[in-house]
């Protein structure tokens, strides 16, 4: 006699791949930091020896990544990563996103502008043993500075 199987039973029997787990984890990371604006929440996801890269800090470590996001959340209290696409391949997750927010406090030594940013960005995240090993954030800081009124518009 066949037993009736529920959706819950079926889904629990299906193995989740590393790619699926990593993609969900990345969405969870961005959701958590967008929701809380607490850069320390990143400690839950980053390996101790992780490397962080972006145009303003160059290459740094876990503390540098947390410091960068603390500075962003301070300067742009409404800052968000608006995810457009998340693509996973093996242990790497590619994210197409837009950086948004209003600069209401000092940013990189520049006074508050009260202007909004809307800057396309890409993030490449590598996982090792379920934690973030490398996080590379690519965005055009010149475009961001133009939007804030701190760089010439014609350059």
DSSP file (Angstrom, degrees, kcal/mol; ACC not computed):
  #  RESIDUE AA STRUCTURE BP1 BP2  ACC     N-H-->O    O-->H-N    N-H-->O    O-->H-N    TCO  KAPPA ALPHA  PHI   PSI    X-CA   Y-CA   Z-CA
    1    1 A X              0   0    0      0, 0.0     2,-0.3     0, 0.0     0, 0.0   0.000 360.0 360.0 360.0 132.9    0.0    0.0    0.0
    2    2 A X        -     0   0    0      1,-0.0     2,-0.3     3,-0.0     0, 0.0  -0.605 360.0-136.5 -81.9 134.7    1.3    3.4   -1.0
    3    3 A X        -     0   0    0     -2,-0.3     2,-0.5     1,-0.1    -1,-0.0  -0.651  24.6-109.4 -87.0 147.6    1.6    6.1    1.7
    4    4 A X        -     0   0    0     -2,-0.3     2,-0.4     1,-0.0    -1,-0.1  -0.643  34.2-150.3 -76.2 125.4    0.5    9.6    1.0
    5    5 A X        -     0   0    0     -2,-0.5     2,-0.2     4,-0.0    -1,-0.0  -0.820   5.7-145.6-100.8 136.7    3.6   11.8    0.7
    6    6 A X     >  -     0   0    0     -2,-0.4     4,-2.3     1,-0.1     5,-0.2  -0.534  26.1-112.3 -93.5 164.1    3.4   15.5    1.6
    7    7 A X  H  > S+     0   0    0      1,-0.2     4,-2.9     2,-0.2     5,-0.2   0.880 119.5  56.4 -60.3 -38.0    5.3   18.3    0.0
    8    8 A X  H  > S+     0   0    0      1,-0.2     4,-1.8     2,-0.2    -1,-0.2   0.911 107.2  48.0 -61.6 -42.8    7.2   18.7    3.3
    9    9 A X  H  > S+     0   0    0      2,-0.2     4,-1.1     1,-0.2    -1,-0.2   0.928 113.4  47.8 -63.5 -45.1    8.3   15.1    3.2
   10   10 A X  H >X S+     0   0    0     -4,-2.3     4,-0.8     1,-0.2     3,-0.6   0.929 111.7  48.7 -63.0 -45.8    9.4   15.5   -0.4
   11   11 A X  H 3< S+     0   0    0     -4,-2.9     3,-0.5     1,-0.2    -1,-0.2   0.832 108.7  53.5 -68.1 -30.0   11.3   18.7    0.1
   12   12 A X  H 3< S+     0   0    0     -4,-1.8    -1,-0.2    -5,-0.2    -2,-0.2   0.753 106.5  53.9 -74.7 -21.3   13.1   17.4    3.1
   13   13 A X  H << S+     0   0    0     -4,-1.1     2,-0.5    -3,-0.6    -1,-0.2   0.638  90.1  90.3 -84.3 -14.8   14.3   14.4    1.0
   14   14 A X  S  < S-     0   0    0     -4,-0.8     2,-0.2    -3,-0.5    -4,-0.0  -0.715  78.7-128.7 -88.0 126.1   15.8   16.5   -1.7
   15   15 A X        -     0   0    0     -2,-0.5     2,-0.5     1,-0.0    -2,-0.1  -0.496  15.9-135.9 -71.1 138.2   19.4   17.4   -1.2
   16   16 A X        -     0   0    0     -2,-0.2     2,-0.1     4,-0.0    -1,-0.0  -0.833  21.6-130.7 -93.1 132.8   20.3   21.1   -1.4
   17   17 A X     >  -     0   0    0     -2,-0.5     4,-2.5     1,-0.1     5,-0.2  -0.362  19.3-112.8 -79.2 162.4   23.4   21.8   -3.5
   18   18 A X  H  > S+     0   0    0      1,-0.2     4,-3.2     2,-0.2     5,-0.2   0.891 119.4  56.4 -58.3 -39.9   26.2   24.0   -2.3
   19   19 A X  H  > S+     0   0    0      2,-0.2     4,-2.5     1,-0.2    -1,-0.2   0.932 108.9  45.0 -58.7 -46.3   25.3   26.4   -5.1
   20   20 A X  H  > S+     0   0    0      2,-0.2     4,-2.4     1,-0.2     5,-0.2   0.918 114.7  48.5 -64.2 -43.7   21.7   26.7   -3.8
   21   21 A X  H  X S+     0   0    0     -4,-2.5     4,-2.6     2,-0.2    -2,-0.2   0.919 112.7  48.1 -62.4 -43.8   22.9   27.1   -0.2
   22   22 A X  H  X S+     0   0    0     -4,-3.2     4,-2.5     2,-0.2    -2,-0.2   0.910 111.2  50.0 -65.3 -42.2   25.4   29.8   -1.2
   23   23 A X  H  X S+     0   0    0     -4,-2.5     4,-2.1    -5,-0.2    -1,-0.2   0.921 113.8  45.3 -61.1 -44.3   22.8   31.7   -3.2
   24   24 A X  H  X S+     0   0    0     -4,-2.4     4,-2.3     1,-0.2    -2,-0.2   0.895 111.9  52.8 -65.2 -39.8   20.4   31.6   -0.3
   25   25 A X  H  X S+     0   0    0     -4,-2.6     4,-2.5    -5,-0.2    -2,-0.2   0.914 108.8  49.4 -62.9 -42.7   23.1   32.6    2.1
   26   26 A X  H  X S+     0   0    0     -4,-2.5     4,-2.5     2,-0.2     5,-0.3   0.928 110.6  49.3 -63.3 -45.0   24.1   35.6    0.0
   27   27 A X  H  X S+     0   0    0     -4,-2.1     4,-2.5     1,-0.2    -1,-0.2   0.911 111.9  50.6 -59.3 -40.0   20.5   36.8   -0.3
   28   28 A X  H  X S+     0   0    0     -4,-2.3     4,-2.6     2,-0.2    -2,-0.2   0.885 108.4  51.7 -64.3 -40.1   20.2   36.4    3.5
   29   29 A X  H  X S+     0   0    0     -4,-2.5     4,-2.6     2,-0.2     5,-0.2   0.955 113.0  43.9 -61.4 -50.7   23.4   38.4    4.1
   30   30 A X  H  X S+     0   0    0     -4,-2.5     4,-2.4     1,-0.2     5,-0.2   0.896 113.8  51.2 -64.4 -39.3   22.1   41.3    2.0
   31   31 A X  H  X S+     0   0    0     -4,-2.5     4,-2.3    -5,-0.3    -1,-0.2   0.932 111.3  48.3 -61.0 -45.2   18.7   41.1    3.5
   32   32 A X  H  X S+     0   0    0     -4,-2.6     4,-2.6     1,-0.2     5,-0.4   0.922 114.7  43.2 -64.3 -45.4   20.2   41.2    7.0
   33   33 A X  H  X S+     0   0    0     -4,-2.6     4,-1.7     1,-0.2    -1,-0.2   0.859 115.1  49.6 -73.7 -31.7   22.5   44.2    6.4
   34   34 A X  H  < S+     0   0    0     -4,-2.4    -1,-0.2    -5,-0.2    -2,-0.2   0.898 116.9  42.7 -66.7 -39.1   19.8   46.1    4.5
   35   35 A X  H  < S+     0   0    0     -4,-2.3    -2,-0.2    -5,-0.2    -3,-0.2   0.898 127.9  25.4 -74.1 -43.0   17.3   45.5    7.3
   36   36 A X  H  < S-     0   0    0     -4,-2.6    -3,-0.2    -5,-0.2    -2,-0.2   0.750  78.0-148.5 -97.6 -26.2   19.5   46.1   10.3
   37   37 A X     <  +     0   0    0     -4,-1.7     2,-0.7    -5,-0.4    -4,-0.1   0.817  55.5 133.9  52.8  31.8   22.2   48.5    9.1
   38   38 A X    >   -     0   0    0     -6,-0.3     3,-1.9     1,-0.1     4,-0.3  -0.914  42.5-166.8-111.9 102.9   24.4   46.7   11.6
   39   39 A X  G >  S+     0   0    0     -2,-0.7     3,-1.8     1,-0.3     4,-0.2   0.759  82.4  72.0 -62.6 -24.1   27.7   45.8   10.0
   40   40 A X  G >  S+     0   0    0      1,-0.3     3,-1.6     2,-0.2     4,-0.3   0.705  79.0  75.5 -66.2 -17.6   28.6   43.6   12.9
   41   41 A X  G X  S+     0   0    0     -3,-1.9     3,-1.6     1,-0.3    -1,-0.3   0.762  80.3  73.0 -62.8 -22.7   26.0   41.1   11.6
   42   42 A X  G X> S+     0   0    0     -3,-1.8     3,-2.3     1,-0.3     4,-1.7   0.777  77.6  76.1 -62.3 -26.1   28.6   40.2    8.9
   43   43 A X  G <4 S+     0   0    0     -3,-1.6    -1,-0.3     1,-0.3    -2,-0.2   0.803  86.1  63.0 -53.9 -29.2   30.6   38.4   11.6
   44   44 A X  G <4 S+     0   0    0     -3,-1.6    -1,-0.3    -4,-0.3    -2,-0.2   0.670 114.8  29.6 -69.7 -16.3   28.0   35.6   11.3
   45   45 A X  T <4 S+     0   0    0     -3,-2.3    87,-2.9    -4,-0.2     2,-0.3   0.624  99.5  88.2-119.0 -20.2   29.0   35.0    7.7
   46   46 A X  E  <  -a  132   0A   0     -4,-1.7    87,-0.2    85,-0.2     2,-0.1  -0.635  67.8-128.3 -94.4 140.4   32.7   35.9    7.2
   47   47 A X  E >   -     0   0A   0     85,-2.7     3,-1.4    -2,-0.3    15,-0.1  -0.459  28.2-114.7 -75.4 158.1   35.7   33.6    7.7
   48   48 A X  E 3  S+     0   0A   0      1,-0.3    14,-0.4    -2,-0.1    -1,-0.1   0.841 115.7  44.3 -62.6 -34.0   38.4   35.0   10.0
   49   49 A X  E 3  S+     0   0A   0     12,-0.1    -1,-0.3    13,-0.1    84,-0.1   0.122  85.4 140.6 -99.4  21.5   40.9   35.1    7.1
   50   50 A X  E <   -     0   0A   0     -3,-1.4    12,-0.5    82,-0.2     2,-0.4  -0.197  43.3-138.7 -66.4 157.1   38.5   36.6    4.5
   51   51 A X  E     -a  134   0A   0     82,-2.0    84,-2.5    10,-0.2     2,-0.4  -0.963  12.4-162.4-119.4 134.7   39.7   39.3    2.0
   52   52 A X  E     -aB 135  60A   0      8,-2.2     8,-3.0    -2,-0.4     2,-0.4  -0.965   8.3-176.0-119.6 132.3   37.5   42.3    1.1
   53   53 A X  E     +aB 136  59A   0     82,-2.5    84,-3.2    -2,-0.4     2,-0.3  -0.983  15.3 141.7-129.0 139.7   38.1   44.4   -2.0
   54   54 A X  E  >  - B   0  58A   0      4,-1.0     4,-1.9    -2,-0.4     3,-0.2  -0.956  58.3 -96.7-164.3 166.9   36.5   47.6   -3.2
   55   55 A X  T  4 S+     0   0    0     82,-0.5     4,-0.1    -2,-0.3    83,-0.1   0.744 117.7  42.2 -65.1 -23.8   37.5   50.9   -5.0
   56   56 A X  T  4 S+     0   0    0      2,-0.1    -1,-0.2     1,-0.1    -3,-0.0   0.779 125.8  27.7 -96.7 -26.3   37.8   53.0   -1.8
   57   57 A X  T  4 S-     0   0    0      1,-0.3    -2,-0.2    -3,-0.2     2,-0.1   0.552  87.4-156.5-107.0  -9.5   39.5   50.6    0.6
   58   58 A X  E  <  -B   54   0A   0     -4,-1.9    -4,-1.0     2,-0.0     2,-0.5  -0.455  62.8  -9.0  61.7-137.9   41.5   48.5   -1.9
   59   59 A X  E    S+B   53   0A   0     -6,-0.2    -6,-0.2    -2,-0.1     2,-0.2  -0.778  82.8 143.5 -95.5 130.5   42.3   45.1   -0.4
   60   60 A X  E     -B   52   0A   0     -8,-3.0    -8,-2.2    -2,-0.5     2,-0.1  -0.724  38.4-104.1-145.0-166.6   41.6   44.6    3.3
   61   61 A X     >  -     0   0    0    -10,-0.2     4,-2.3    -2,-0.2     5,-0.2  -0.355  50.3 -70.3-117.0-166.0   40.4   42.0    5.8
   62   62 A X  H  > S+     0   0    0    -12,-0.5     4,-2.5   -14,-0.4     5,-0.2   0.910 131.3  49.5 -56.8 -46.7   37.3   41.2    7.8
   63   63 A X  H  > S+     0   0    0      1,-0.2     4,-2.6     2,-0.2    -1,-0.2   0.883 110.3  52.2 -62.5 -37.6   37.7   44.2   10.1
   64   64 A X  H  > S+     0   0    0      2,-0.2     4,-2.5     1,-0.2    -1,-0.2   0.881 109.1  49.4 -65.2 -38.7   38.1   46.4    7.1
   65   65 A X  H  X S+     0   0    0     -4,-2.3     4,-2.2     2,-0.2    -2,-0.2   0.927 113.0  46.0 -66.4 -44.6   34.9   45.1    5.5
   66   66 A X  H  X S+     0   0    0     -4,-2.5     4,-2.3     1,-0.2    -2,-0.2   0.908 113.6  50.1 -64.8 -40.7   32.9   45.7    8.7
   67   67 A X  H  X S+     0   0    0     -4,-2.6     4,-2.4    -5,-0.2    -2,-0.2   0.900 108.8  52.2 -62.9 -41.5   34.5   49.1    9.0
   68   68 A X  H  X S+     0   0    0     -4,-2.5     4,-2.3     1,-0.2    -2,-0.2   0.932 112.8  44.2 -60.0 -46.9   33.6   50.0    5.4
   69   69 A X  H  X S+     0   0    0     -4,-2.2     4,-2.7     2,-0.2    -1,-0.2   0.855 110.3  54.7 -70.1 -33.8   30.0   49.0    6.0
   70   70 A X  H  X S+     0   0    0     -4,-2.3     4,-1.7     2,-0.2    -1,-0.2   0.930 110.6  47.1 -61.2 -44.3   29.8   50.8    9.3
   71   71 A X  H  X S+     0   0    0     -4,-2.4     4,-2.6     2,-0.2     5,-0.2   0.906 112.2  50.1 -62.9 -43.3   31.0   54.0    7.6
   72   72 A X  H  X S+     0   0    0     -4,-2.3     4,-3.0     1,-0.2    -2,-0.2   0.939 111.3  47.7 -60.4 -47.5   28.5   53.5    4.7
   73   73 A X  H  < S+     0   0    0     -4,-2.7    -1,-0.2     1,-0.2    -2,-0.2   0.800 113.4  49.3 -67.4 -28.2   25.6   53.0    7.2
   74   74 A X  H  < S+     0   0    0     -4,-1.7     3,-0.4    -5,-0.2    -1,-0.2   0.939 117.4  38.5 -73.0 -48.1   26.6   56.1    9.1
   75   75 A X  H  < S+     0   0    0     -4,-2.6    29,-2.0     1,-0.3    30,-1.4   0.838 129.6  32.2 -71.4 -33.7   27.0   58.3    6.0
   76   76 A X    ><  -     0   0    0     -4,-3.0     3,-2.6    -5,-0.2    -1,-0.3  -0.764  67.7-179.1-124.8  81.8   23.9   56.9    4.3
   77   77 A X  T 3  S+     0   0    0     -2,-0.4    -1,-0.1    -3,-0.4    26,-0.1   0.728  87.6  45.5 -59.0 -20.5   21.4   55.9    7.1
   78   78 A X  T 3  S+     0   0    0     24,-0.4    -1,-0.3    -3,-0.1    -5,-0.1   0.139  84.5 147.2-105.2  18.9   19.0   54.6    4.4
   79   79 A X    <   +     0   0    0     -3,-2.6     2,-0.3    -7,-0.2    22,-0.2  -0.232  20.4 173.7 -58.0 138.6   21.7   52.8    2.4
   80   80 A X  E     -C  100   0A   0     20,-2.2    20,-2.4    18,-0.0     2,-0.7  -0.997  35.8-135.7-144.6 151.1   20.6   49.6    0.6
   81   81 A X  E     -C   99   0A   0     -2,-0.3     2,-0.9   -51,-0.2    18,-0.2  -0.942  25.5-156.4 -95.8 113.2   21.9   47.0   -1.8
   82   82 A X  E     -C   98   0A   0     16,-2.9    16,-1.3    -2,-0.7     2,-0.2  -0.827  14.7-140.8 -94.4 105.8   19.1   46.5   -4.2
   83   83 A X  E     +C   97   0A   0     -2,-0.9    14,-0.2    14,-0.2     3,-0.1  -0.468  29.9 170.0 -72.5 130.5   19.7   43.1   -5.7
   84   84 A X  E     +     0   0A   0     12,-3.3     2,-0.3     1,-0.4    13,-0.2   0.796  68.5   0.1-101.2 -48.9   19.0   42.7   -9.4
   85   85 A X  E     -C   96   0A   0     11,-1.7    11,-2.4     2,-0.0     2,-0.4  -0.997  52.1-162.9-145.1 146.4   20.5   39.2  -10.0
   86   86 A X  E     -C   95   0A   0     -2,-0.3     2,-0.4     9,-0.2     9,-0.2  -0.985  15.2-179.1-129.6 120.4   22.2   36.5   -8.1
   87   87 A X  E     -C   94   0A   0      7,-3.0     7,-3.5    -2,-0.4     2,-0.4  -0.976   7.6-161.1-123.6 129.1   24.1   33.9  -10.0
   88   88 A X  E     +C   93   0A   0     -2,-0.4     2,-0.3     5,-0.2     5,-0.2  -0.881  13.7 173.7-113.6 143.9   25.9   30.9   -8.4
   89   89 A X  E >   -C   92   0A   0      3,-2.9     3,-2.4    -2,-0.4     2,-0.2  -0.891  65.9 -52.5-147.0 113.0   28.6   28.7   -9.8
   90   90 A X  T 3  S-     0   0    0     -2,-0.3   -68,-0.2     1,-0.3    -1,-0.1  -0.394 123.4 -17.2  55.9-121.5   30.3   26.2   -7.6
   91   91 A X  T 3  S+     0   0    0     -2,-0.2    36,-3.1    -3,-0.1     2,-0.4   0.200 121.2  90.6 -99.0  15.8   31.5   28.2   -4.5
   92   92 A X  E <   -CD  89 126A   0     -3,-2.4    -3,-2.9    34,-0.2     2,-0.5  -0.925  54.9-164.4-116.5 137.4   31.2   31.6   -6.1
   93   93 A X  E     -CD  88 125A   0     32,-3.0    32,-2.8    -2,-0.4     2,-0.5  -0.982   5.2-158.1-120.9 127.9   28.2   33.9   -6.1
   94   94 A X  E     -CD  87 124A   0     -7,-3.5    -7,-3.0    -2,-0.5     2,-0.5  -0.898  10.8-168.0-104.8 130.8   27.9   36.8   -8.5
   95   95 A X  E     -CD  86 123A   0     28,-2.9    28,-2.4    -2,-0.5     2,-0.5  -0.978  13.7-161.3-125.1 127.3   25.6   39.6   -7.5
   96   96 A X  E     +CD  85 122A   0    -11,-2.4   -12,-3.3    -2,-0.5   -11,-1.7  -0.935  34.9 154.6-100.5 126.2   24.4   42.5   -9.7
   97   97 A X  E     -CD  83 121A   0     24,-2.6    24,-2.9    -2,-0.5     2,-0.4  -0.874  41.0-127.1-145.1 170.8   23.1   45.2   -7.5
   98   98 A X  E     -CD  82 120A   0    -16,-1.3   -16,-2.9    -2,-0.3     2,-0.6  -0.999  20.0-139.5-126.8 130.4   22.4   48.9   -7.1
   99   99 A X  E     +CD  81 119A   0     20,-3.2    20,-2.4    -2,-0.4     2,-0.3  -0.785  32.0 174.7 -87.6 123.6   23.8   50.9   -4.2
  100  100 A X  E     +CD  80 118A   0    -20,-2.4   -20,-2.2    -2,-0.6     2,-0.2  -0.925  13.9 105.6-130.3 155.6   21.2   53.4   -3.1
  101  101 A X  E     - D   0 117A   0     16,-1.2    16,-3.0    -2,-0.3     2,-0.5  -0.838  56.5 -95.4 157.1 170.7   20.9   55.9   -0.2
  102  102 A X  E     - D   0 116A   0     -2,-0.2     2,-1.1    14,-0.2   -24,-0.4  -0.961  31.5-130.8-115.8 125.8   21.0   59.5    0.8
  103  103 A X        +     0   0    0     12,-2.5    11,-3.0    -2,-0.5    10,-0.8  -0.641  43.2 153.1 -80.1 102.5   24.2   61.0    2.2
  104  104 A X        +     0   0    0    -29,-2.0     2,-0.3    -2,-1.1     8,-0.2   0.402  62.0  39.0-110.5  -0.1   23.1   62.8    5.4
  105  105 A X  S    S-     0   0    0    -30,-1.4     8,-0.3     6,-0.1     9,-0.1  -0.878 105.1 -58.8-138.4 172.9   26.5   62.5    7.2
  106  106 A X        -     0   0    0     -2,-0.3     2,-0.4     6,-0.1     5,-0.2  -0.186  48.9-169.6 -54.5 141.6   30.2   62.8    6.4
  107  107 A X  B >   -F  110   0B   0      3,-2.3     3,-2.4    -4,-0.1   -35,-0.0  -0.960  67.3 -21.9-139.9 118.4   31.4   60.4    3.7
  108  108 A X  T 3  S-     0   0    0     -2,-0.4     3,-0.1     1,-0.3    -2,-0.0   0.829 128.7 -49.6  51.5  37.1   35.1   59.9    2.9
  109  109 A X  T 3  S+     0   0    0      1,-0.3     2,-0.3     0, 0.0    -1,-0.3   0.379 113.0 121.8  86.5  -3.7   35.9   63.3    4.4
  110  110 A X  B <   -F  107   0B   0     -3,-2.4    -3,-2.3    -5,-0.1    -1,-0.3  -0.739  64.8-115.1 -93.9 140.7   33.1   65.1    2.4
  111  111 A X        -     0   0    0     -2,-0.3    -6,-0.1    -5,-0.2    -1,-0.1  -0.211  48.2 -73.1 -68.8 163.0   30.4   67.0    4.3
  112  112 A X        -     0   0    0     -8,-0.2    -8,-0.2     1,-0.2    -1,-0.2  -0.305  44.9-177.9 -56.1 135.0   26.7   65.8    4.1
  113  113 A X        -     0   0    0    -10,-0.8    -9,-0.2    -8,-0.3    -1,-0.2   0.621  28.2-139.1-107.3 -20.2   25.2   66.6    0.7
  114  114 A X        +     0   0    0    -11,-3.0     2,-0.3     1,-0.3   -10,-0.1   0.703  60.9 132.7  61.5  20.9   21.6   65.3    1.3
  115  115 A X        -     0   0    0    -12,-0.4   -12,-2.5    33,-0.1     2,-0.3  -0.713  55.2-120.5-101.6 155.0   21.8   63.9   -2.2
  116  116 A X  E     -D  102   0A   0     -2,-0.3     2,-0.4   -14,-0.2   -14,-0.2  -0.641  16.4-148.1 -94.0 148.5   20.9   60.4   -3.3
  117  117 A X  E     +D  101   0A   0    -16,-3.0   -16,-1.2    -2,-0.3     2,-0.2  -0.879  17.2 175.7-110.8 150.9   23.1   57.8   -4.9
  118  118 A X  E     +D  100   0A   0     -2,-0.4     2,-0.5   -18,-0.2   -18,-0.2  -0.659  21.8 165.9-150.5  84.7   21.9   55.2   -7.4
  119  119 A X  E     -D   99   0A   0    -20,-2.4   -20,-3.2    -2,-0.2     2,-0.1  -0.914  33.9-130.2-117.3 120.7   25.1   53.4   -8.4
  120  120 A X  E     +D   98   0A   0     -2,-0.5    20,-0.6   -22,-0.2     2,-0.3  -0.390  37.0 174.7 -63.1 144.4   25.2   50.1  -10.3
  121  121 A X  E     -DE  97 139A   0    -24,-2.9   -24,-2.6    18,-0.1     2,-0.4  -0.969  25.2-147.1-148.3 161.6   27.6   47.6   -8.7
  122  122 A X  E     -DE  96 138A   0     16,-2.5    16,-3.5    -2,-0.3     2,-0.4  -0.987  11.1-164.1-130.7 143.9   28.7   44.0   -8.9
  123  123 A X  E     -DE  95 137A   0    -28,-2.4   -28,-2.9    -2,-0.4     2,-0.5  -0.995   3.6-164.7-129.3 133.3   29.8   41.8   -6.0
  124  124 A X  E     -DE  94 136A   0     12,-2.5    12,-2.7    -2,-0.4     2,-0.5  -0.982  12.6-173.5-118.2 121.7   31.7   38.5   -6.3
  125  125 A X  E     -DE  93 135A   0    -32,-2.8   -32,-3.0    -2,-0.5     2,-0.4  -0.964   7.8-162.0-122.4 126.0   31.6   36.3   -3.2
  126  126 A X  E     -DE  92 134A   0      8,-2.6     7,-3.3    -2,-0.5     8,-1.5  -0.903   9.5-153.9-107.2 133.8   33.7   33.2   -2.7
  127  127 A X  E     - E   0 132A   0    -36,-3.1     2,-0.3    -2,-0.4     5,-0.2  -0.801  13.0-179.4-104.8 147.0   32.7   30.6   -0.1
  128  128 A X  E >  S- E   0 131A   0      3,-2.7     3,-1.6    -2,-0.3    -2,-0.0  -0.948  76.9  -9.7-143.2 125.3   34.9   28.2    1.7
  129  129 A X  T 3  S-     0   0    0     -2,-0.3     3,-0.1     1,-0.3    -1,-0.0   0.850 129.5 -55.9  54.7  37.5   33.6   25.7    4.3
  130  130 A X  T 3  S+     0   0    0      1,-0.2     2,-0.3   -83,-0.0    -1,-0.3   0.479 119.5  97.0  80.6   2.4   30.2   27.6    4.3
  131  131 A X  E <  S- E   0 128A   0     -3,-1.6    -3,-2.7   -85,-0.0     2,-0.4  -0.877  84.8 -92.4-124.2 157.6   31.7   31.0    5.1
  132  132 A X  E     +aE  46 127A   0    -87,-2.9   -85,-2.7    -2,-0.3    -5,-0.2  -0.536  41.1 170.1 -71.1 122.3   32.7   34.0    3.0
  133  133 A X  E     +     0   0A   0     -7,-3.3   -82,-2.0    -2,-0.4     2,-0.4   0.773  69.4  18.7 -99.5 -38.6   36.4   33.8    2.1
  134  134 A X  E     -aE  51 126A   0     -8,-1.5    -8,-2.6   -84,-0.2     2,-0.4  -0.999  58.7-176.4-137.6 138.1   36.5   36.6   -0.5
  135  135 A X  E     -aE  52 125A   0    -84,-2.5   -82,-2.5    -2,-0.4     2,-0.5  -0.945   5.8-176.3-135.6 111.8   34.2   39.5   -1.1
  136  136 A X  E     -aE  53 124A   0    -12,-2.7   -12,-2.5    -2,-0.4     2,-0.6  -0.951   4.7-167.6-113.7 120.1   34.9   41.8   -4.1
  137  137 A X  E     - E   0 123A   0    -84,-3.2     2,-0.5    -2,-0.5   -82,-0.5  -0.931   5.1-169.5-109.6 118.9   32.7   44.9   -4.5
  138  138 A X  E     + E   0 122A   0    -16,-3.5   -16,-2.5    -2,-0.6     2,-0.3  -0.940  21.9 138.9-114.4 121.5   33.0   46.7   -7.8
  139  139 A X  E     - E   0 121A   0     -2,-0.5     2,-1.1   -18,-0.2   -84,-0.2  -0.980  56.5-102.5-153.4 159.8   31.4   50.1   -8.4
  140  140 A X     >  -     0   0    0    -20,-0.6     4,-1.9    -2,-0.3     3,-0.3  -0.723  29.9-173.7 -88.6  99.6   32.3   53.3  -10.0
  141  141 A X  H  > S+     0   0    0     -2,-1.1     4,-2.7     1,-0.2    -1,-0.2   0.803  83.2  61.2 -65.7 -27.5   33.2   55.6   -7.2
  142  142 A X  H  > S+     0   0    0      2,-0.2     4,-2.4     1,-0.2    -1,-0.2   0.918 104.0  48.5 -64.6 -42.2   33.5   58.5   -9.6
  143  143 A X  H  > S+     0   0    0     -3,-0.3     4,-2.6     2,-0.2    -2,-0.2   0.926 111.7  50.2 -60.8 -43.8   29.8   58.1  -10.6
  144  144 A X  H  X S+     0   0    0     -4,-1.9     4,-1.6     1,-0.2    -2,-0.2   0.929 111.1  48.0 -59.7 -45.3   28.9   58.0   -6.9
  145  145 A X  H  X>S+     0   0    0     -4,-2.7     5,-2.9     1,-0.2     6,-0.8   0.850 110.6  52.1 -67.1 -34.1   30.9   61.2   -6.2
  146  146 A X  H ><5S+     0   0    0     -4,-2.4     3,-1.2     4,-0.2    -1,-0.2   0.935 108.2  50.9 -63.5 -45.9   29.3   63.0   -9.2
  147  147 A X  H 3<5S+     0   0    0     -4,-2.6    -2,-0.2     1,-0.3    -1,-0.2   0.829 110.5  49.7 -61.4 -30.9   25.8   62.1   -7.8
  148  148 A X  H 3<5S-     0   0    0     -4,-1.6    -1,-0.3    -5,-0.2    -2,-0.2   0.572 117.8-114.1 -83.8  -9.9   26.8   63.5   -4.5
  149  149 A X  T <<5S+     0   0    0     -3,-1.2    -3,-0.2    -4,-0.6    -2,-0.1   0.638  88.3 110.6  87.7  15.5   28.1   66.7   -6.1
  150  150 A X  S   <S+     0   0    0     -5,-2.9     2,-0.3    -6,-0.2    -4,-0.2   0.370  71.3  48.6-104.9   3.7   31.7   66.2   -5.2
  151  151 A X  S    S-     0   0    0     -6,-0.8    -2,-0.1    -5,-0.1    -1,-0.0  -0.979  96.6 -89.2-139.1 152.1   33.1   65.5   -8.7
  152  152 A X    >   -     0   0    0     -2,-0.3     3,-0.7     1,-0.1    -6,-0.1  -0.309  27.3-141.2 -60.8 142.0   32.7   67.3  -12.0
  153  153 A X  T 3  S+     0   0    0      1,-0.2    -1,-0.1     2,-0.1    -7,-0.1   0.732  96.6  57.5 -75.6 -24.2   29.7   66.2  -14.0
  154  154 A X  T 3         0   0    0      1,-0.2    -1,-0.2     0, 0.0    -2,-0.1   0.396 360.0 360.0 -92.5   4.2   31.5   66.4  -17.3
  155  155 A X    <         0   0    0     -3,-0.7    -1,-0.2   -13,-0.1    -2,-0.1   0.426 360.0 360.0-101.3 360.0   34.4   64.0  -16.5
